[in-house]
Amino acid sequence: MRALRDVEAVPGRKQVRLGGLTWTFRPQVVLVPLIGLLLLVLVAALNIGRGSSHIEVLDVLRTLLGGGDRRETGIIFDLRLPRTLAGILVGAAFGLAGAIFQTIARNPLASPDILGITWGAGVGAVALITVGGSRGQVSGIVAELGVPLAGLAGGLFAGLLLYALSWRRGLDGYRMVLVGIGLSAIGYNVVYWLLTLGDVDDATRATTWIVGNLADVGWESIGPVAAALAVLVPATLVCVHTLGGLQFGDDTARGLGIRVDAARGTLLLLAAALAAVATAAAGPITFVALATPQIALRLARTPQPPIVGSMVLGALLTVSADLATRLVLPDLPVGVLTAILGAPYLIFLFVRSRKEART
C-alpha cells in the first residue's frame, strides 16, 4: 500500500490519497467541529458543576467517566446532567435543522424560528397542555409522551404548510421566507389564544415552556427526545448528500441526477421534525437555528453551512447560554437570553440581505 500523502489540491482544500482512494476536503471543516467538541465538553462540565453545591470541572469529568464519590455521583447524574444533556441534544437538533433550511432556501434568514416550524410545534404542545390539561387528560405517561408528540405533530404540519404554500413550479427561497413569516405570526397568535383557554396552572406551565427553558427538564423528558433524534439525525445525515447539488439551482441539480422536488421535500420534512422535537423538549429556544449555521459557515469557509459543524456549534451555543443565565440571572430562561443575543444578529442579516440585493 502506498504511503499516506497529503497534497494541496485547490486553494483552501487538501487532497488525501490512500492507496487508490482520494478524498478532498477543507481542513476547517474538520477543525471546527473538533474544537467545538472540546469547548462543548468544557462548558458542559462547567454547567454541571454549577449549583448550590459547587463541583470542580475535573471532578465532574472524573465522575462522568465512572469515578467520583457517592455524593458527587448522585448530584451529577440525578440532578444536573439531564439539564445539560437536554441542552446538547436540543442545540444540536436546532443547528442541524437550521443548516438544512438555509441550504434548501439558499437564504441565511431561513430557520425554524422564521419559517414558523417552532411556533407550529408550540401550537401542538400548548394545545395539549392547556386544553387537554384543563380537562384532566394530561398526566403521568401522557404528559411525558403526549406533549413531545403533540409538538412533533404541530411542527410537521407547519412544515407541510410551508412546503405547499411556497411551492410554485419549484421551491423559491425568498417565497419560503415570506410564507414562513406569515406562518410564524399565525402560530404565535394561536399559542397566546390557547393560553386563555386553560386554567391558571396550565397557562403558567405553558408560558414557562414558551420562552424556552431547560431548568425543568429531567430524565423523563430526555428519553423521548433522545429516541426521536436517534432516528431523525441518522436519517437526515443519509439524505444530506443532495444538499451540495441543490445549492447550484434546479437545472444544475437535475443535470447531476438529483430528483429536486423529492429531495427538497424529504429534507424539509426531516428538518421540520428535528426542530419540532427540539421545541417540544425545551420550548422554542430562538435564534440557535438561525445563527449557528452561519457561524459555522464562516469559521469553516464553506459555500454552504457545514452539517456537523452546525450541530456542534448549536449544542455549544445552547449550553453556553444556559451557563450564562445561571451565572448572571439564575431565574432567566435560556430562551430569553438567546432571543436577546439573536435579535441584533437578525437585524444584521436583514441589512446585509438588502445590501446584497442592491449590488
C-alpha positions in Angstrom: 0.0 0.0 0.0 1.3 3.4 -0.9 2.1 5.8 2.0 -0.5 8.3 3.0 0.2 11.5 1.1 -1.3 14.9 1.8 -1.1 17.4 -1.1 -2.7 20.7 -1.9 -5.5 20.2 -4.4 -7.1 23.6 -4.8 -6.7 26.8 -2.7 -8.2 26.2 0.7 -8.6 22.4 0.2 -6.5 19.3 1.0 -6.3 16.1 -1.0 -5.6 12.9 0.8 -4.7 9.8 -1.1 -4.6 6.3 0.4 -4.0 3.5 -2.0 -6.3 4.1 -4.9 -8.7 6.3 -3.0 -8.7 10.1 -2.9 -10.5 12.5 -0.6 -10.7 16.2 -1.0 -11.7 18.3 2.0 -11.3 21.6 3.7 -9.2 21.4 6.9 -11.5 23.9 8.6 -14.5 21.6 8.1 -12.7 19.1 10.3 -11.2 21.5 12.8 -14.3 23.5 13.5 -16.3 20.5 14.9 -13.3 19.1 16.7 -12.5 22.4 18.5 -16.3 22.9 19.1 -16.5 19.5 20.8 -13.6 20.3 23.1 -15.2 23.5 24.1 -18.6 21.8 24.5 -17.1 19.3 27.0 -15.5 22.1 29.0 -18.7 24.3 29.0 -20.9 21.2 29.8 -18.6 20.3 32.7 -18.8 23.9 34.0 -22.6 23.9 33.7 -22.9 20.6 35.5 -20.6 21.8 38.3 -22.6 25.0 38.8 -25.1 24.9 41.6 -25.7 25.3 45.4 -23.0 22.6 45.9 -20.2 23.6 43.6 -18.2 20.8 41.9 -14.9 21.4 40.1 -14.6 20.7 36.4 -12.0 17.9 36.9 -14.3 16.3 39.5 -17.2 16.5 37.1 -15.3 14.8 34.3 -13.9 12.1 36.6 -17.5 11.3 37.9 -18.9 11.2 34.3 -16.1 8.7 33.5 -17.1 6.4 36.4 -15.1 7.9 39.3 -16.2 10.3 42.0 -17.8 9.6 45.4 -21.4 8.7 46.0 -22.4 12.3 46.8 -21.0 13.7 43.6 -22.4 10.9 41.5 -25.9 11.5 43.0 -25.8 15.2 42.4 -24.5 15.0 38.8 -26.5 12.1 37.5 -29.7 12.6 39.3 -30.0 16.4 39.3 -27.7 18.2 36.9 -26.8 16.0 34.0 -30.3 15.9 32.4 -30.4 19.7 32.0 -27.0 19.9 30.3 -27.7 16.8 28.2 -31.0 18.3 27.1 -29.2 21.5 26.0 -26.8 19.4 23.9 -29.5 17.4 22.2 -31.8 20.4 21.6 -29.0 22.7 20.4 -27.6 20.0 18.0 -31.1 19.4 16.6 -31.7 23.2 16.1 -28.3 23.6 14.5 -28.8 20.7 12.1 -32.4 21.9 11.2 -31.1 25.5 10.6 -28.3 24.3 8.3 -30.8 22.3 6.2 -33.3 25.1 5.9 -30.7 27.7 4.9 -29.2 25.4 2.3 -32.5 24.5 0.8 -33.7 28.1 0.7 -30.3 29.5 -0.2 -31.1 32.2 2.3 -29.4 32.9 5.7 -32.8 34.1 7.1 -34.3 30.6 6.7 -34.6 29.0 10.1 -37.3 27.2 12.1 -37.9 30.4 14.1 -38.5 32.5 11.0 -40.3 29.8 8.9 -43.0 29.0 11.5 -41.9 25.5 12.4 -41.2 26.2 16.1 -44.5 28.1 16.5 -46.3 25.2 14.8 -44.8 22.9 17.4 -45.7 25.4 20.0 -49.4 25.3 18.9 -49.5 21.5 19.3 -47.7 21.4 22.7 -49.6 24.3 24.2 -52.9 23.0 23.0 -52.3 19.7 24.8 -51.0 21.5 27.9 -53.9 24.0 28.2 -57.0 22.4 26.6 -56.0 18.8 27.5 -54.8 19.7 30.9 -57.9 21.6 31.8 -59.9 18.5 31.0 -57.7 16.3 33.2 -56.2 14.4 30.2 -52.6 15.3 30.7 -51.0 13.3 33.5 -48.4 10.7 34.0 -47.1 8.9 30.9 -49.4 11.0 28.7 -47.7 14.2 29.9 -44.3 12.7 29.3 -45.0 11.5 25.8 -48.1 13.4 24.7 -46.5 16.9 24.8 -43.5 15.9 22.7 -45.7 14.0 20.2 -48.1 17.0 20.0 -45.2 19.3 19.4 -43.9 17.0 16.7 -47.3 16.8 15.0 -47.6 20.6 15.1 -44.2 21.2 13.7 -44.7 18.6 10.9 -48.0 20.2 10.0 -46.3 23.6 9.8 -43.6 22.1 7.6 -46.2 20.7 5.2 -48.0 24.0 5.0 -44.7 25.8 4.4 -43.8 23.5 1.5 -47.3 23.6 0.0 -47.6 27.4 0.1 -44.1 28.0 -1.0 -44.0 25.6 -4.0 -44.9 27.1 -7.4 -43.1 25.2 -10.2 -40.3 24.8 -7.7 -39.3 26.0 -4.2 -38.1 29.6 -4.1 -36.1 30.6 -1.0 -37.4 34.1 -0.9 -41.0 33.0 -1.1 -40.4 30.4 1.5 -39.1 33.1 4.0 -42.2 35.3 3.3 -44.6 32.4 3.8 -42.7 31.3 6.9 -43.0 34.8 8.5 -46.8 34.6 7.9 -47.0 31.1 9.5 -45.0 32.3 12.4 -47.4 35.2 13.0 -50.3 32.9 12.9 -48.8 30.3 15.2 -47.7 33.0 17.7 -51.2 34.4 18.0 -52.8 30.9 18.2 -50.5 30.0 21.0 -51.4 33.0 23.1 -55.1 32.5 22.3 -54.8 28.9 23.6 -53.3 30.3 26.9 -56.6 31.9 27.6 -58.5 28.6 27.4 -56.7 26.8 30.2 -56.7 27.3 33.9 -54.1 29.3 35.7 -51.8 26.4 36.5 -51.8 25.1 32.9 -51.3 28.6 31.5 -48.4 29.2 33.8 -46.8 25.9 32.8 -47.3 26.6 29.1 -45.9 30.2 29.4 -42.8 28.8 31.1 -42.4 26.4 28.2 -43.0 29.0 25.5 -40.0 31.1 26.4 -37.6 28.2 26.1 -36.4 26.7 29.4 -34.0 23.9 30.4 -34.4 24.2 34.1 -37.3 21.8 34.5 -36.0 19.1 32.1 -35.5 15.7 33.8 -34.6 12.2 32.7 -38.3 11.6 31.9 -38.0 14.2 29.1 -34.6 13.1 27.9 -35.8 9.6 26.8 -38.4 10.7 24.2 -36.2 13.4 22.6 -33.1 11.1 22.5 -35.1 8.3 20.9 -36.6 10.7 18.3 -33.2 12.2 17.5 -31.6 8.7 17.3 -33.9 8.1 14.3 -34.1 11.6 12.8 -30.4 12.5 12.9 -29.0 9.4 11.0 -31.9 9.7 8.5 -31.0 13.3 7.9 -27.3 12.6 7.6 -28.1 9.9 5.0 -30.1 12.4 2.9 -27.9 15.4 3.1 -25.6 14.2 0.3 -28.0 16.0 -2.1 -27.5 19.4 -0.4 -24.3 20.1 -2.4 -26.2 19.8 -5.7 -29.3 21.7 -4.6 -27.3 24.8 -3.8 -26.5 25.3 -7.6 -30.1 25.7 -8.7 -32.8 23.3 -10.0 -31.4 22.9 -13.6 -27.9 22.1 -12.4 -29.2 19.8 -9.7 -31.3 17.9 -12.2 -28.3 17.6 -14.5 -26.5 15.9 -11.6 -29.2 13.3 -11.4 -30.9 14.7 -8.3 -34.7 14.4 -8.0 -35.0 18.0 -6.9 -38.6 18.1 -5.6 -38.4 14.8 -3.8 -35.0 15.7 -2.2 -36.2 19.1 -1.0 -39.4 17.8 0.3 -37.7 15.0 2.2 -35.1 17.2 3.7 -37.6 19.9 4.6 -39.8 17.4 6.5 -36.8 16.0 8.3 -35.6 19.4 9.3 -39.1 20.3 10.4 -39.2 17.1 12.5 -35.9 17.9 14.1 -37.0 21.5 15.0 -40.3 20.2 16.3 -38.7 17.6 18.6 -36.3 20.1 20.0 -39.0 22.6 20.5 -41.3 20.1 22.2 -38.5 19.1 24.6 -37.4 22.5 25.8 -39.6 25.1 24.2 -38.8 27.4 21.3 -35.2 28.4 22.1 -35.0 31.0 19.4 -32.1 32.0 17.1 -29.9 29.0 17.8 -31.0 27.5 14.4 -30.6 30.9 12.8 -27.2 31.9 14.0 -25.1 28.7 14.3 -25.2 27.6 10.7 -23.9 31.0 9.6 -21.2 31.0 12.3 -20.1 27.5 11.2 -20.1 28.6 7.6 -17.8 31.5 8.3 -15.5 29.5 10.5 -15.2 26.6 8.1 -15.2 28.9 5.0 -17.5 26.7 3.1 -20.1 27.7 0.4 -23.0 26.3 2.5 -23.5 25.7 6.2 -21.5 22.6 7.3 -23.8 20.0 8.8 -21.6 18.5 11.6 -20.2 21.9 12.4 -23.7 23.4 12.7 -24.7 20.6 15.1 -21.7 21.0 17.3 -21.9 24.8 17.5 -25.7 24.6 18.1 -25.1 22.4 21.1 -22.2 24.7 22.3 -24.3 27.8 21.9 -27.3 26.4 23.8 -25.2 25.0 26.7 -23.2 28.2 26.9 -26.3 30.4 27.0 -27.7 28.1 29.8 -24.5 28.5 31.8 -24.5 32.3 31.2 -28.0 32.6 32.6 -27.1 30.6 35.7 -24.1 32.7 36.3 -25.8 36.1 35.8 -29.6 35.7 36.4 -30.4 32.2 37.6 -34.1 32.6 37.1 -33.8 33.8 33.5 -34.9 31.1 31.0 -32.2 30.3 28.4 -34.6 31.1 25.5 -34.8 34.8 26.7 -31.0 35.1 26.5 -30.8 33.6 23.1 -33.5 35.9 21.9 -31.7 38.9 23.3 -28.5 37.9 21.6 -30.2 36.8 18.4 -32.3 39.9 17.7 -29.3 42.1 16.7 -28.0 39.3 14.6 -31.3 39.0 12.8 -31.3 42.8 12.1 -27.7 42.4 10.7 -28.9 39.7 8.4 -31.8 41.8 7.1 -29.5 44.8 6.4 -26.9 42.6 4.7 -29.5 40.9 2.6 -30.8 44.3 1.4 -27.3 45.4 0.5 -26.6 42.2 -1.4 -29.9 42.6 -3.3 -28.9 46.1 -4.4 -25.5 45.1 -5.7 
